[in-house]
């Protein structure tokens, strides 16, 4: 029998790792092409996608852990990633009011 819970949980951290890799790859591509874009705008979106991927990765690893100690450490990491991601979104919305999230 297929354990669908573990399939979903492992899919979360794999998806998070894919988003992390995509953000790094896109950042390198833009740097190699020397695109004429606003560097602060580029940095904001790369950082936002990086933290989103990190959020999915830590969430998947935390949910897939077996012992309570692993879950406690993962939960602390998850709270840190969520806190950091919300600050990034707040910073983005303060520079561009009404675009992403108003906290």
MARTORFI-76707 format. One line per 3 residues: their letters; for each residue x, y, z of C-alpha. Coordinates in Angstrom, 1 decimal. Example, Ala and Ser with C-alpha at 12.3 -4.5 7.8 and 13.67 -1.06 7.14 Angstrom:
as> 12.3:-4.5:7.8 | 13.7:-1.1:7.1
This chain:
xxx> 0.0:0.0:0.0 | 1.3:3.5:-0.8 | 1.8:5.8:2.1
xxx> 0.3:9.0:0.5 | 1.2:11.1:3.5 | 4.9:10.4:3.0
xxx> 4.6:11.0:-0.7 | 3.1:14.4:-0.1 | 5.6:15.3:2.6
xxx> 8.6:14.2:0.6 | 7.2:16.1:-2.4 | 7.3:19.3:-0.3
xxx> 11.0:19.2:0.4 | 11.8:18.1:-3.1 | 9.7:21.0:-4.5
xxx> 11.5:23.4:-2.1 | 14.9:22.1:-3.2 | 13.8:22.6:-6.9
xxx> 12.7:26.2:-6.1 | 16.0:26.9:-4.4 | 17.9:25.5:-7.4
xxx> 15.8:27.5:-9.8 | 16.4:30.8:-7.9 | 20.2:30.2:-8.0
xxx> 20.1:29.2:-11.6 | 18.0:32.3:-12.6 | 20.3:34.6:-10.6
xxx> 23.4:33.2:-12.4 | 21.7:33.5:-15.8 | 20.7:37.1:-15.2
xxx> 24.2:37.9:-14.1 | 25.8:36.2:-17.1 | 23.5:38.0:-19.5
xxx> 24.2:41.3:-17.8 | 20.5:42.3:-18.3 | 19.7:46.0:-17.9
xxx> 17.3:45.7:-15.1 | 16.9:47.4:-11.7 | 19.3:45.5:-9.4
xxx> 17.2:46.0:-6.3 | 14.1:44.7:-8.1 | 16.0:41.6:-9.3
xxx> 17.5:41.0:-5.8 | 14.0:41.3:-4.2 | 12.4:38.6:-6.3
xxx> 15.4:36.2:-6.2 | 15.5:36.6:-2.4 | 11.7:36.0:-2.2
xxx> 11.8:32.9:-4.3 | 14.9:31.6:-2.3 | 13.0:32.0:1.0
xxx> 9.9:30.4:-0.5 | 11.9:27.4:-1.5 | 13.6:27.3:1.9
xxx> 10.2:27.4:3.5 | 8.9:24.3:1.5 | 12.2:22.5:2.2
xxx> 12.2:23.0:5.9 | 8.5:22.2:6.1 | 8.9:18.9:4.2
xxx> 11.9:17.9:6.3 | 10.2:18.7:9.5 | 7.0:16.8:8.6
xxx> 9.0:13.8:7.4 | 11.1:13.5:10.6 | 10.5:10.5:12.9
xxx> 11.5:11.6:16.3 | 10.2:14.5:18.5 | 13.7:16.0:18.7
xxx> 14.0:16.3:14.9 | 10.5:17.8:14.7 | 11.4:20.4:17.5
xxx> 14.6:21.5:15.7 | 12.7:21.6:12.4 | 9.9:23.6:14.0
xxx> 12.4:26.2:15.3 | 13.9:26.4:11.8 | 10.5:26.7:10.3
xxx> 9.6:29.6:12.6 | 12.8:31.3:11.6 | 12.2:30.9:7.9
xxx> 8.6:32.1:8.2 | 9.8:35.2:10.2 | 12.4:36.0:7.6
xxx> 10.1:35.5:4.7 | 7.4:37.8:6.2 | 10.0:40.5:6.7
xxx> 11.0:40.2:3.1 | 7.4:40.5:2.0 | 6.9:43.5:4.3
xxx> 10.0:45.1:2.9 | 8.8:44.5:-0.7 | 5.3:45.9:0.0
xxx> 6.7:49.0:1.7 | 8.8:49.8:-1.4 | 5.9:49.0:-3.7
xxx> 2.7:49.7:-1.7 | -0.2:47.3:-2.5 | 1.9:45.0:-4.6
xxx> 2.5:41.9:-2.5 | 1.5:42.0:1.2 | 0.6:44.8:3.6
x> 1.6:43.9:7.2
